[in-house]
Structures are given as C-alpha cells and as structure tokens.
Amino acid sequence: MNFKKYRTALGVLFLVFSMNIFSQEKGLILNETTQRKFDYYFYEAVNAKTQGRYDEAFDLLQHCYSIDSTNASVLVELGAYYSTLEEKNTALDHFRKAVKYDPANYYYNMILAGLSKELDLKEEVIDIYNYLLKTYPDKIDLYFELANVYGDNGELDKAIQSLDTLQKYTGVSDAITLNKFRLYNMMDRKEQAFEEIQSVIDKNPDNIRYKLLMGDLYLQDNQTEKALGYYAQAKLIDPDEPSLILSMVNYYEKTNNKTAAIEELQKAITSSKMEVEMKLQLLARYITVLRQSQQDVKTANPLFQSMLEQHPNNTQINMMYGDVLLLQEDKKKAMEQFEIFTKENPANPAGYEQMLRIALPDTTALDKVIEITQRGIKNIPSAPQFYFYMGLAKFQQKKYKEALSIYEQGLANAEFQNQMIESDFYGQIGDLNHFLKNNDVAFENYEKALKLNPQNLPVLNNYSYYLSQERKNLDKAEQMSGITIKAEPTNPTYLDTYGWILFEQGAYTMAKIYIEKAVEYGKDELSAEVLEHYGDILAVTGEKEKAVEQWKKAKELGSDSKTLNKKIRRKEYIKE
C-alpha cells in the first residue's frame, strides 16, 4: 500500500493522540508485558511515519490493533490512513470506534464530524456537535457549525436558534447577522431578515459599513429606493468612502443609468483612498460600460494616464491600457505599453503575446515578430508559443532550414501542456520538410502529428494533398481529406484538396462538384492553384473553353509554369 498522501491529510495526529494513549476510559486492560509490546509498536509507528516510511507505519499500527483493537489513538490513525486512500466508509468505521472507546475526546469527535459531514451524514454531525456543546460548553464556535448543518438539513428554525445562542456569547457580528439574514430569506421572512441588519445599524449608527451592507442587500432584493436611502445615509458619514462609490456604481448599473455609473466609476478610479487592484477592476468595468453604451473608449485614456501617474510602478496598468489602445486601433501606442510591461516583467509571457498580437497580422513586420519571439525564448525558454511563431515568421520569409531548426529546438526545449500544440509543431516540421523536398521525412512527421491529435485539420489536409501530388496512398489521402471537409464543409482549401484527390482517383464528376464548391466559397480569395485545378477538371470533363478561362485566371494570379502555359496554348489538360 502507498501512503504518501498521508502526510498532507492528518500529519500531526500522532502528536495529538499519543498523549492520550494511556488515558483510555474504556477498552481492554493490558498486562505489563503486553503494554510494553504495544508501546514499542506504537512509538515505532510514530518514528516510521515521521521519517516518511508510511507503509511501515501502517504495518506497525496494524500490529498495535491486533494487540488492542479498542485503543482510540490507533483507531483514529488507521482511519486517517484509510481516508487518504479514499476508503471513506472504512475510515468512518474506525473513527466511530475511536469515539466509542473515548467518547469525551474532543478531537476524535471533531474528526468523526468532519468525515460525517463529507459523507453528507447530517444527522450524525448534529448529534456530535450537540454532544460536544454539552461536554465542552466553552466551545461556543460549535454553535456556528451547528447552525450551518441545521441549515443544510432544512431545519432553519433550529439554525437560527443556534445563532441566537452564539450571539448571546459573542454579541453582534457580521458573520452571525448575515447568516441569520440568509436563513430568514430562505424562510421567506424578509421583514425579519432586514430587521437583523437594522439591529446592527441601531447599535452602530456611525458605522458606514453596516449602512452600506443594508443598502447592498436591498439592492440585491431589487428594492432600489430603500437601497438609495441607506446609501444617502452612508454618504453623510463619508462621501469619499471607496465602498460607497462601488455601491453607487452598482446602483446606477442596476437602475440602467449608464451616465451616472460612468461618473461614479471615474470618481472611484481617481480616489486616493482606493487600492490600485480595485481600481483596475473598476477600470475594466468602466470600459465595459462605455462599450455597452456605445461611447468612445478614448474617454478612458485620461483615467489610465492619471493611474500611471499615481502608480508608476504597477505595470498591470500598462497592460490594461495597451489592451484599451488596441480597441482604439492605436497599435503604436499599445505596443509602447506592452513594451513597458515586458521590460519590467521579462519572465511573464503575456507582454510578448500581446506584442505578437499586433505584429503577426502584418506580413511586413516579420522581423519584429522574430525580435519579439527571440526575447520570449531567451527569458522563457520553456514556452512553446515563441518557438512556433518565430518558426512561422522564418517560414514566411522562405528561410525553410532556419524555420525547421527553430521548431526542432522547440520540441527539444519547450514544455508542452497540450498535445495539440505539440502536434502543430510536428505538422510544421512536416510542411518544412516537404518544401525542402524531404517528403519521406515530411510524412513521418505528419504521422507523429496525427498520433498526438488525430483531428489536426491542417495536417490532415496537407498530408493528403501531398500524397495526391505523388499519386500514392490515394485511399488514405481521401479518408484524411474527408475528415477535413466534414469538420469544415465550407473551407475552400479543404474542398480543393478533396476535389483534387477525387480527380487523381478518376472520379471526375465528383471532383467537379467539390472543386466548384471550393470556387463558390472561396470567391475573391481563391489561389492560382485552385483555379488551375478547376481548369484541369473542366478540361477532362469536356468543357475546354471554360477550362482555358480558369487557367488564364490562374496565370493572372501569378502561376506561370511551363505546364500551365502549354495547357492554355493547347487547350487541353497536360498531366505533370
């Protein structure tokens, strides 16, 4: 048996229970020799557990149990072991026996109550707490636990009685009051619920927190006028209290007064009393409200600038400001904010990722992509995304060997938390090897990619298409390509691949159907390759004039191979 988890579960129990070993009120009475034997095994178990030898400790405790099956300390220890092994019922049996042989032991009872609660044995938990309160009347916190169990068991009146008893000892507290409020609400006794909060206010008339609490609770109950009344009382105490500002934001949002909500948010964000973390949360809400009310998010810029002046070392502000600038399509200034964040947090990938978000769509910014990813790899060598995007940039620059080296470095150094990402790496390596005329190596890597992610659609498409180009394993190619069009039936690239495979199989009519779908869904974004394929299929199916038309379109888009020119000149399909 493996008991490594035991350390984290009840690691201190030996220390607690060993002190009670000789004070059993019930159970066996051992003679001196047997007692010494028992003591030896027990303390050896303690030593074994302390040194992390949990299997040995368990065996020694079993020896103890064979000598005295009524010893509560041993029973609890064994119960703890079984609990960590998820043998909860066996553990429960041991804990119950421990309490049977040492009924007044507070710790044993609480352990039994804890497991009983976990197993949803509410009545047993109630009985244990009531017994303990009689035995240990000073353990008044048990009234709170008892109230919770009564509440969970649907005995709401008894739950309130328990809290009332606790309140006699402790006086008014937020926890007790809120729980009573909750219970009265569950009983649909709203008047009494709010009276509970009012009683706290009456005792603490100058405490703004309780007035805000009452207002917030009325707001949750959709009693907005009463909520506003308490907020007004709170304002008389301290109009600049951050919690009041937050409550007013919630009130105005609840009453659909977007303008007033924005004003309160502005007040909150510029408040010197409010913590910066809360300000950041409010800024996020502010942006949301601006967008919902269709207002210009540029309105937020002065607030961000004010925040940066107040908290110049908090780079989370820079990160959020960069995101907001992106919403404004101000990529240059957004990049500046992300740069600040990254310089101060070089081991945080978020800054690099946001900069890549700006640079990647721009095909003229490949050098910038490479620069960003180089920094990312240098500071976070375990992050696969930076190898991936650097390889992609090198790929787009047609530096295939360099790109291949980057992806191979990524596989060697990065930590992949997701098999699909690792699959993409093998897919890219496959594509690069194809461009480098290493088709066998390409196909090997496609196989590795699909083993990690059988639904990797780009890999399935490319693998199947390159097989069709070599006119080999066409059945396999058709099967793989079929998966892609089933997943994305309007993707023109996948439709073209499937149509071309059918063409190579001699299924010309079906090939025409799929290639025409590719042309239909691709519209103005069709590649020269798709149009040439369309022409080839038209030529074979007897529509030579239409075929020439498509070939000419392919040539206009940049395809200028000798074979294409021959097709146009001869007005017939020429097999390469």
Helices and strands as residue ranges (DSSP letters): H 6-10, H 13-17, G 18-20, H 32-50, H 54-67, H 72-84, H 88-101, H 106-118, H 122-135, H 141-152, H 156-170, H 174-186, H 190-203, H 208-220, H 224-237, H 242-254, H 258-269, H 276-292, G 297-300, H 301-310, H 315-327, H 331-344, H 349-359, G 363-365, H 366-379, H 384-396, H 400-413, H 419-435, H 439-452, H 457-469, H 474-487, H 492-504, H 508-522, G 523-525, H 528-540, H 544-556, H 562-570
